[in-house]
Amino acid sequence: MAINVTLIPGDGIGPEVVESAVLAIEAAGARLEWQRAAAGAGAVTTHGTPIPAETLESIRRNKLALKGPLATPIGEGFRSVNVALRKEFDLYANVRPARSFAGVDTRYSNIDLVVIRENTQGMYSGVEHFVDEERSAAESISIITRKGSERVVEYAFNFAKTRGRRKVTLVHKANILKATSGLFLEAGRSVAAKHPEIQFGEIIVDNCAMQLVKNPQQFDVLVTTNLFGDILSDLTSGLIGGLGLTAGANIGKDAAIFEAVHGTAPDIAGKGIANPTAVMLAGVQLLEHIGERTAADRLVTAIREAIASKEALTGDLGGSATTRMFTQSVLKRLK
Ligand SMILES: NC(=O)c1ccc[n+]([C@@H]2O[C@H](COP(=O)([O-])OP(=O)(O)OC[C@H]3O[C@@H](n4cnc5c(N)ncnc54)[C@H](O)[C@@H]3O)[C@@H](O)[C@H]2O)c1
């Protein structure tokens, strides 16, 4: 029986790369039934709201979604729909792997690490305002709970165990943010004590950023709070060749939403030249999540072989191929 998945094409390059991903996921042999739904800036025009009720209902019903990037106005306008979806469905763990690709020239060739970001709390709790009408000052409240910290660190250890990984490093800033980051660290240490078979490390976020650039191979699984994870996972994307190559799974107890790490790329939207790899890899994460192991393996192998062949690389990887040409290069490997 086919599994129902909510499909949100999104804004900017979203519809272009999501269409490619759907073709590749289907060619890999997965039996999925796509239920299209609107969200983001486009939905404001078509539905009068960035998150239509029927989109929330569709995700609630299916418990699974593949999502293109959504535009969020900078410094004004509606709040981030991504943040709202993560909160609505309590998608507390954001899993962002970064593994080197043969065929992509980067500083390092053997990176294989995963950033697991707490996805519902911290600086993205949404408690933020200007202190006066003149907007002369603003304040933001970072909320961290012991339960929220423990469950994401627990997720990181279980992830490490089930994927044969050896080490979890907790990234924090508890020297300065003694209460919030301090609580995350304290909770993380208590969870680590229950998993002695996995190595545990701690590192302050600024040093972590430097170490990731100088010696990324020392890391395996990184677990951290929302804002640090958001920034560090773009850094780890850059290490393997850029945002066109990195996917992220947003995992909760009852639902999961899979997406690219990248945004709507307004500079290249509508030109048909975006790299669809990140959303295709989000499709791989979705297939793994629902136990479609064979289709997931076939798809990731086809993507990696297409990139390694360099026959149709998109502009972000130094080539001149269109989204469609790269997609064809993946599809022919799935025949
Ligand atoms: N998950 C999401 O929906 C999500 C994530 C990040 C940003 N955003 C939104 O996206 C919008 C634009 O943000 P931004 O410009 O800071 O980041 P961005 O990720 O959209 O773009 C950053 C750079 O990477 C390039 N890039 C991104 N994806 C690419 C791809 N698939 N192929 C080739 N090149 C690619 C872009 O061309 C651009 O030069 C904002 O509204 C932001 O809020 C959404």
The ligand as a MOL file (V3000), in Angstrom:
LIG
                    3D

  0  0  0     0  0            999 V3000
M  V30 BEGIN CTAB
M  V30 COUNTS 44 48 0 0 0
M  V30 BEGIN ATOM
M  V30 1 N 14.2020 25.6880 5.3160 0
M  V30 2 C 13.8560 26.8040 4.6900 0
M  V30 3 O 12.7390 26.9160 4.1830 0
M  V30 4 C 14.8090 27.9630 4.6060 0
M  V30 5 C 16.1490 27.7970 4.9990 0
M  V30 6 C 17.0180 28.8870 4.8650 0
M  V30 7 C 16.5480 30.0980 4.3600 0
M  V30 8 N 15.2290 30.2150 4.0150 0 CHG=1
M  V30 9 C 14.7000 31.4540 3.4040 0
M  V30 10 O 15.2310 31.5550 2.0880 0
M  V30 11 C 15.3480 32.9430 1.7220 0
M  V30 12 C 16.7300 33.2170 1.1360 0
M  V30 13 O 17.7310 32.9810 2.1240 0
M  V30 14 P 19.2980 33.0820 1.8400 0
M  V30 15 O 19.5370 33.8090 0.5440 0
M  V30 16 O 19.9430 33.5470 3.0810 0 CHG=-1
M  V30 17 O 19.7780 31.5640 1.7160 0
M  V30 18 P 19.6730 30.5380 0.4900 0
M  V30 19 O 20.0100 29.1940 1.0300 0
M  V30 20 O 18.3810 30.6740 -0.1870 0
M  V30 21 O 20.8350 30.9950 -0.5330 0
M  V30 22 C 22.2020 31.1570 -0.1370 0
M  V30 23 C 23.1020 30.9800 -1.3660 0
M  V30 24 O 23.1630 29.5920 -1.7230 0
M  V30 25 C 22.7250 29.3960 -3.0590 0
M  V30 26 N 21.9020 28.1750 -3.1000 0
M  V30 27 C 20.9950 27.7760 -2.1690 0
M  V30 28 N 20.4150 26.6400 -2.5500 0
M  V30 29 C 20.9480 26.2930 -3.7500 0
M  V30 30 C 20.7260 25.2130 -4.6530 0
M  V30 31 N 19.8510 24.2360 -4.4070 0
M  V30 32 N 21.4410 25.1910 -5.8060 0
M  V30 33 C 22.3390 26.1420 -6.0720 0
M  V30 34 N 22.6160 27.2040 -5.2460 0
M  V30 35 C 21.9040 27.2730 -4.1010 0
M  V30 36 C 21.8790 30.6240 -3.4120 0
M  V30 37 O 21.8660 30.8360 -4.8080 0
M  V30 38 C 22.5880 31.7130 -2.6110 0
M  V30 39 O 23.6810 32.2070 -3.3270 0
M  V30 40 C 15.0080 33.7360 2.9930 0
M  V30 41 O 13.6500 34.1520 2.8900 0
M  V30 42 C 15.1480 32.7230 4.1100 0
M  V30 43 O 14.3160 33.0070 5.2090 0
M  V30 44 C 14.3710 29.1630 4.0990 0
M  V30 END ATOM
M  V30 BEGIN BOND
M  V30 1 1 1 2
M  V30 2 2 2 3
M  V30 3 1 2 4
M  V30 4 1 4 5
M  V30 5 2 4 44
M  V30 6 2 5 6
M  V30 7 1 6 7
M  V30 8 2 7 8
M  V30 9 1 8 9
M  V30 10 1 8 44
M  V30 11 1 9 10
M  V30 12 1 9 42
M  V30 13 1 10 11
M  V30 14 1 11 12
M  V30 15 1 11 40
M  V30 16 1 12 13
M  V30 17 1 13 14
M  V30 18 2 14 15
M  V30 19 1 14 16
M  V30 20 1 14 17
M  V30 21 1 17 18
M  V30 22 2 18 19
M  V30 23 1 18 20
M  V30 24 1 18 21
M  V30 25 1 21 22
M  V30 26 1 22 23
M  V30 27 1 23 24
M  V30 28 1 23 38
M  V30 29 1 24 25
M  V30 30 1 25 26
M  V30 31 1 25 36
M  V30 32 1 26 27
M  V30 33 1 26 35
M  V30 34 2 27 28
M  V30 35 1 28 29
M  V30 36 1 29 30
M  V30 37 2 29 35
M  V30 38 1 30 31
M  V30 39 2 30 32
M  V30 40 1 32 33
M  V30 41 2 33 34
M  V30 42 1 34 35
M  V30 43 1 36 37
M  V30 44 1 36 38
M  V30 45 1 38 39
M  V30 46 1 40 41
M  V30 47 1 40 42
M  V30 48 1 42 43
M  V30 END BOND
M  V30 END CTAB
M  END
